[in-house]
Amino acid sequence: MAYPTASAVSARGAVAAGVNNSWGEDVYLFRQGESEPYRVVDFDPGTGSYLRPNGLAWSPDGTRLFAVTGTDGPHLSLRVVTAADPR
């Protein structure tokens, strides 16, 4: 993963690792103790939008991941990854 920009750990132990990658995958989701992601998320393919620094947070129950994305301008978007850790 190049250009890490955000990370978050859920109450269930899942890890979300986000990168600044405006033309590819934005977030990699890992289960506790695993080194391969169980899910990879690309929020806005081909738009130039990217995950903002410190832009990840889990819901209290660990089932949803919230991400803030945007370009270099003032407009930001809140993305919600449902069933992010479906255990």
N, C-alpha and C positions, 0 to 999 in steps of 0.2 A: 504494500500500500504506500503510495507516494503522497506527500503533503498531508499528514494527519492534521485534523482541525477540531475534532470533538470526540468525546467518548462519554459513555454513561453505563452504569451497572444497575440492573433491575433488582427488585426485592427477591426475585427468584434466582438471581445469580447470572442471568444472561448479560452479555456484554455487547453494546453497540459501539462500533468503531467507525467514525466518519472521516472522510477525506475531502479535500478541496479538489474536486475533479469535475469541471464544468462540462466535459464531454464523455462521461462514463459513469460507472457505478459510484454512488455517493456514500452508502452505509453498508457495513458488513456486520451481520448478527452472529454471535457465537454463543453456544451453550457453555455453561460453567465447566471448565476443565478440558474443553475441546479446542483444537488448533485450526480446524477447518470451519468456515462459516456454514450455518444451516440455511441462511437466506442472504441474498444480496439485493439491495434496492437502488434503482436509478430513478430519481424523482422526475426530472425534466429532460429526457433524452434530446440532445441536439439543440437546446435553447441557450446554452451558455450560463444557465443558472447553476449555482453550486451551494453546498451546505455551508452555512455561515459559521464562523468561529464560535465555539461553545454552544452550538445550536442543537444539542440533543438532550432529551429528558424522557424518562419512562413514567408511565402512569403508576400510581401507588401499588396497583395489583400486578404490574408487570406484563399486562396483556397488550398495551398500546405503547408505541414509541412516537414521540413528538419531535419534529425536526423543523428548523427554520432555514429556508432557502431563499436565494435571491441573486441578483447580479450586483455589479458595483454601484448601482443607483440606489435610491432611497426606498424602493418597493420591495417588501419582503413577503414571503408566503409561509404559512404554517401548514406542514404536512403531517398527516397522521397515518402511521403504519398500524393497521388493525391486525389482531392475532399475531403480533410480532414474536411472542413466545407462547405458542399454543399448548404448552404442557398442561 
